Amino acid sequence: MHFTTPQTVIEWADNAAIDTMKRHLEHGHDLNVFSTEGARNDWQRGFENAPPRAFEVTQDYDTAYQRGKAIRKLMDSKI
């Protein structure tokens, strides 16, 4: 995937979150869809809205982080 702006990453993550939530509700799939430890950790950090680490300038293009953040946003909107 090629993203040109942070907004395109967020839009992609929002759409992916909707699909992930459907699979979770219909089939019990894990909300964190990533299999590698690093991506799962990035997703979790996004889900928890954690700030960038000391060596990170931004998380705008981190798709795993943004996908976790989108799931949290979707869950919070349903409460």
DRENKOLMAR-828903 format. One line per field, with one value per residue (C-alpha): residue number from 1; residue in one letter; x, y, z. Coordinates in steps of 0.2 Angstrom, whole numbers. Example, Ala and Ser with C-alpha at 12.3 -4.5 7.8 and 13.67 -1.06 7.14 Angstrom:
num: [1;2]
residuo: [A;S]
X: [62;68]
Y: [-22;-5]
Z: [39;36]
***
This chain:
num: [1;2;3;4;5;6;7;8;9;10;11;12;13;14;15;16;17;18;19;20;21;22;23;24;25;26;27;28;29;30;31;32;33;34;35;36;37;38;39;40;41;42;43;44;45;46;47;48;49;50;51;52;53;54;55;56;57;58;59;60;61;62;63;64;65;66;67;68;69;70;71;72;73;74;75;76;77;78;79]
residuo: [M;H;F;T;T;P;Q;T;V;I;E;W;A;D;N;A;A;I;D;T;M;K;R;H;L;E;H;G;H;D;L;N;V;F;S;T;E;G;A;R;N;D;W;Q;R;G;F;E;N;A;P;P;R;A;F;E;V;T;Q;D;Y;D;T;A;Y;Q;R;G;K;A;I;R;K;L;M;D;S;K;I]
X: [0;6;-1;2;-4;-8;-26;-26;-19;-32;-46;-39;-38;-56;-62;-51;-58;-75;-71;-61;-76;-88;-77;-75;-93;-99;-85;-75;-59;-46;-47;-29;-26;-7;3;21;26;31;15;4;13;11;-8;-9;-1;-13;-27;-21;-17;1;12;27;42;58;65;49;45;27;15;5;11;11;-3;-3;-4;-18;-28;-27;-32;-47;-53;-53;-62;-75;-78;-79;-92;-103;-104]
Y: [0;18;32;50;59;54;57;43;31;36;33;16;12;17;6;-8;-6;-8;-24;-31;-27;-36;-52;-50;-49;-62;-75;-71;-66;-56;-37;-36;-45;-44;-59;-52;-46;-29;-26;-33;-21;-6;-10;-11;6;13;5;13;30;29;44;41;32;43;37;40;57;53;38;46;33;18;7;-5;9;19;3;0;18;16;1;10;25;13;5;21;27;12;14]
Z: [0;-4;7;2;17;35;32;19;32;44;31;27;46;49;35;40;58;52;43;58;70;59;59;77;81;68;70;86;77;87;85;84;67;66;69;72;89;83;73;88;100;88;86;105;107;95;104;120;111;117;113;101;108;111;94;84;77;72;71;56;44;56;49;63;76;66;64;83;86;74;83;99;91;84;101;110;98;101;120]
***
